[in-house]
Amino acid sequence: MKPNIGKTDKTIRIVLGGLIFGAGLYYQSWWALAGLVPVATALINFCPLYAPFKISTAEKSSSND
């Protein structure tokens, strides 16, 4: 899996996922599980929904061959 999540995207996913997770726990809702999805994708640096659309927020690596 080639990373397709950049630094800013990763930060947003962790913060929003954490907030959704926390609210889900507080209200004892299934949203807690939904909050884990963005956190998990941020931690592995790969979003499966970005792949089919060839979306990437990761920084382009410049190779000097």
DOTIVEX-647444 format. One record per residue (C-alpha): x, y, z; residue in one letter; residue number from 1. Coordinates in nm, 4 decimals, padded with zeros to 6 digits. Example, Ala and Ser with C-alpha at 12.3 -4.5 7.8 and 13.67 -1.06 7.14 Angstrom:
2
px py pz residuo num
01.2300 -00.4500 00.7800 a 1;
01.3670 -00.1060 00.7140 s 2;
END
This chain:
65
px py pz residuo num
00.0000 00.0000 00.0000 m 1;
00.1398 00.3319 -00.1063 k 2;
00.0663 00.6072 00.1502 p 3;
-00.2003 00.8482 00.0241 n 4;
-00.2594 01.0603 00.3357 i 5;
-00.0518 01.3718 00.4046 g 6;
00.0353 01.5439 00.7320 k 7;
-00.2583 01.7866 00.7378 t 8;
-00.5076 01.5180 00.6344 d 9;
-00.3668 01.2881 00.9038 k 10;
-00.4006 01.5536 01.1745 t 11;
-00.7592 01.6337 01.0749 i 12;
-00.8529 01.2644 01.0732 r 13;
-00.7049 01.2043 01.4182 i 14;
-00.8718 01.5104 01.5731 v 15;
-01.2167 01.4590 01.4171 l 16;
-01.2046 01.0827 01.4682 g 17;
-01.1136 01.1355 01.8327 g 18;
-01.3999 01.3811 01.8794 l 19;
-01.6499 01.1471 01.7130 i 20;
-01.5182 00.8558 01.9189 f 21;
-01.5423 01.0562 02.2411 g 22;
-01.8946 01.1763 02.1660 a 23;
-01.9966 00.8204 02.0788 g 24;
-01.8656 00.6930 02.4108 l 25;
-02.0282 00.9757 02.6032 y 26;
-02.3677 00.9194 02.4418 y 27;
-02.3204 00.5402 02.4339 q 28;
-02.3728 00.5311 02.0603 s 29;
-02.2377 00.3340 01.7644 w 30;
-02.0669 00.6572 01.6560 w 31;
-01.7782 00.5527 01.8790 a 32;
-01.6961 00.2760 01.6326 l 33;
-01.7369 00.5135 01.3377 a 34;
-01.4843 00.7468 01.5020 g 35;
-01.2228 00.4727 01.4940 l 36;
-01.2247 00.4558 01.1127 v 37;
-01.0598 00.7942 01.0440 p 38;
-00.8127 00.7367 01.3273 v 39;
-00.7171 00.3954 01.1877 a 40;
-00.6719 00.5272 00.8340 t 41;
-00.4567 00.8100 00.9680 a 42;
-00.2355 00.5697 01.1618 l 43;
-00.1718 00.3464 00.8598 i 44;
-00.1385 00.6467 00.6209 n 45;
-00.3751 00.4885 00.3707 f 46;
-00.7380 00.5611 00.2876 c 47;
-00.9074 00.2852 00.0846 p 48;
-01.1663 00.5330 -00.0490 l 49;
-00.8927 00.7534 -00.1982 y 50;
-00.7368 00.4664 -00.3987 a 51;
-01.0044 00.4087 -00.6695 p 52;
-01.0252 00.7831 -00.7347 f 53;
-00.6443 00.8210 -00.7400 k 54;
-00.6632 01.0903 -00.4710 i 55;
-00.3539 01.1550 -00.2634 s 56;
-00.2802 01.4245 -00.0077 t 57;
00.0641 01.2785 00.0609 a 58;
00.3650 01.4842 -00.0325 e 59;
00.5172 01.4003 -00.3672 k 60;
00.8575 01.2395 -00.3295 s 61;
01.1202 01.3703 -00.5678 s 62;
01.3577 01.1002 -00.6846 s 63;
01.6976 01.2006 -00.8151 n 64;
01.7930 00.8940 -01.0197 d 65;
END
